[in-house]
Amino acid sequence: MENILFYPTLTPEMLEASGISAEKYRFTYLYQEKYYGLQQKGSHTIKLSDPLEIWNVETEGLIIDRTVSFAYPSLLKGPDGVACQDADLGICVIWTNKKLTRTGTILPLTDVTTHEGRTCRFHYEFAPGEISGDLELSLTMYIKKKAETIRAGEEDLINEDGVTVGEIENVVIDFSSIYMEFPIEEYNSKDEPLWWVEFSEWEDPKTIDNFTKDNLCLYLNPYYEACPTPSTSGDGTTIKNLDLLVDILAQTYLLIFQRLSTEDLRDTWQNIGLNPNSICSILNRFIEECDNLRELQYDSPHSSPEKCLKALQIDIRKLLQGDNQ
């Protein structure tokens, strides 16, 4: 089941009526007392690159900036909003680093409301080594201070300090993992094949089942010399046999897609009703990064598996070559 809330939360219609204007995140880093900008690619899943080829998130850290404005912030309060008229609505960025199991909250550096609207400016600096592998940024609205008086028509609104009333946007930054954060395990055995995939019994891949090794896992067997695992690459950081890994991952993704119903495939392609970190949500982010796969019909894993496999091979090669250069 999806999470059920018994009070109104943000909707796209509310945000549009409020006149929201959210600039893209700006990513920079400090090197030898100078600031340098990073280029970004993607929307829901962002890849960062440094034209100077200096930056590494683990050694230089990361600085993020963003400005979010509302032309009509008052429309988010009252009977047709998400908070009581006399309450204070807060805006923050909740960050999560799954690899290091860390999370935190970024509050606005400035939060100014005038007759022209409300503008929040965010600035945060991650120190070298503070994050690694991935970074999820959730732009969130919450009840900063509850109303002392609940007016007529506001009885159904939540009125408790600190309660979240909706997510405005969620993006994930992928810091160039060579396996694209796919659940992969090494299993060294002369009695097992070079690779295989194991799935659990999924209950609902759109909302309940997360994209973790508890629900799906690719096993690579380094007993075989050709096995494309980091442990067989010599330095442990590069891919020994890229061509083979492309083929393995393409076939694995096809198996995953084929396990989904036609309805789940449609919702995955169109990003409908997907909970963060669910199997279908991660697959949607993956599709976003795949130029060829994205051009196919959502039911292609069922109706045209050969076309789907070809597109997967082309796209995965591009992704891995970008990570492995």
PyMOL commands that set and color helices and strands:
alter all, ss='L'
color gray80, all
select helices_A, chain A and resi 12-17+57-60+73-76+230-232+242-259+262-270+279-288+291-294+300-303+305-323
alter helices_A, ss='H'
color red, helices_A
select strands_A, chain A and resi 20-22+26-31+34-37+39-41+45-49+62-70+88-97+102-106+110-114+117-126+134-145+164-174+184-186+195-199+216-220
alter strands_A, ss='S'
color yellow, strands_A
deselect
rebuild
show_as cartoon
